[in-house]
Amino acid sequence: MAKIKRKSRRSKEEMLRLVLAEEVLNREAVPNGRLLMIQQLIPLGLEAVKEELQAEVTRLVGGQSYERTGNELSRWGSNPGSVALGGQRVSVEVPRVRDVESGKEIPLESYQELKKSEGFDERVFSQLINGLSAGKYEQASELVPETFGIKKSSVSRSFKRSSEKKLRELLERDLSDLDIIAIFIDGKYLGDTNIMIALGITMEGEKIPLGFIEAGTENGSVCKDFIQSMESRGLNTDNEILFIIDGSKGLASGIKKVLGNKAIIQRCQWHKRENVVSYLPKKHQATFRRKLQAAYEAPTYKAAKKKLQSIRKELKLLNESAVSSLDEGLEETLTLHRLGVFKQLGRSFKTTNCIENINRQVDAYLKRVCRWHNSNQRRRWIASSLLEIAPKLNKVNGYKSLPLLREKMKNVDATELRNVA
């Protein structure tokens, strides 16, 4: 005998409501979750609003419409009003409650909350940037036709307004109150556009996104303009700052143009290692990767340089192009060694891992964008992503040794660090 399929206790629409509601309420500590669901994510329509208003009237007055309860409050007809649903103003009849003794009207708290539109942009922004797409809002509206749905265009406009604020907040931030001791600069591509991001490290070890700039490539002129734009916002370059960059000659050139003899640069050891081994046949790559890694892990400049010179001799027999790659900017890969702080700060500053980790987190937000339409869209999403990530960042490893780094940098000329000892 064929089994009879039982109908699900909950309809597809009801399940969607529950899933979306749980997603939002888990993301935010909402003081009044029911009102948020009615107002924004799952607008139950005008009937639900009326139910909420009447429920408060019943709590205040009690009983049915005209039943006397013996207290000092009574129903007092209704007035036309409006509530915010999906970023729109919607007309609704608002029941009134009167204090019998004084004759004054008692405002309904639920109505005061439901008519507010402020905060809508920020809530939509938070949910969209963290993965609740505008399409889901539209889907909810389509699947539940009897509800008063939120249009995708309304959500998009709300997100745009909020992300514009985030963009201004990041790129116009006053940097004069920050004592920055190190800056990571690295680029990432969105299509054919390079986004150059700067991550500052304070003397307390905190990671602070300082800004970003759009460019075709990581060239010296762009990097120069980028640093000068941060200076114009108050970045104090009178204090010594360590710049950590990849192997880009353009970035190094731009930093030196702005800071001259104060341009102290640590080039990423990982990038240098990978650039060198890329010139070798595959059968030799693993061997030289290990040797280069061991050389850079030496605790002192003298020991590291000795090992690197030995590797250079071996490479010369295999591939002179690999030797040229090793020689280019080699001293800048040993800046921490020459300053005598590799043991304390090598883990944090010997590579660009700190900012590359930021880039990976940014990518997690940006992958929600199917298509980049223009520069403003890219800039809004980058700024919004960086500001979402910033509060979650941990201090750099070894931050207690940052005063030592500052002291060591005070006593050297950056040009001496770039010259062969």
Secondary structure, 3 states (H helix, E strand, C coil): CCCCCCCCCCCHHHHHHHHHHHHHHHHCCCCCHHHHHHHHHCCCHHHHHHHHHHHHHHHHHCCCCCCCCCCCEEEEEEEEEEEEECCEEEEEEEEEEEECCCCCECCCHHHHHHCCCCCHHHHHHHHHHCCCCHHHHHHHHHHCCCCCCCCHHHHHHHHHHHHHHHHHHHHCCCCCCCCEEEEEEEEEEECCEEEEEEEEEECCCCEEEEEEEEECCCCHHHHHHHHHHHHHCCCCCCCCCEEEECCCHHHHHHHHHHHHHHCEEEECHHHHHHHHHCCCCHHHHHHHHHHHHHHHCCCCHHHHHHHHHHHHHHHHHHCHHHHHHHHCCHHHHHHHHHHCCHHHHHHHHCCCHHHHHHHHHHHHHHCCCCCCCCHHHHHHHHHHHHHHHHHHCCCCCCHHHHHHHHHHHHCCCHHHHHCCC
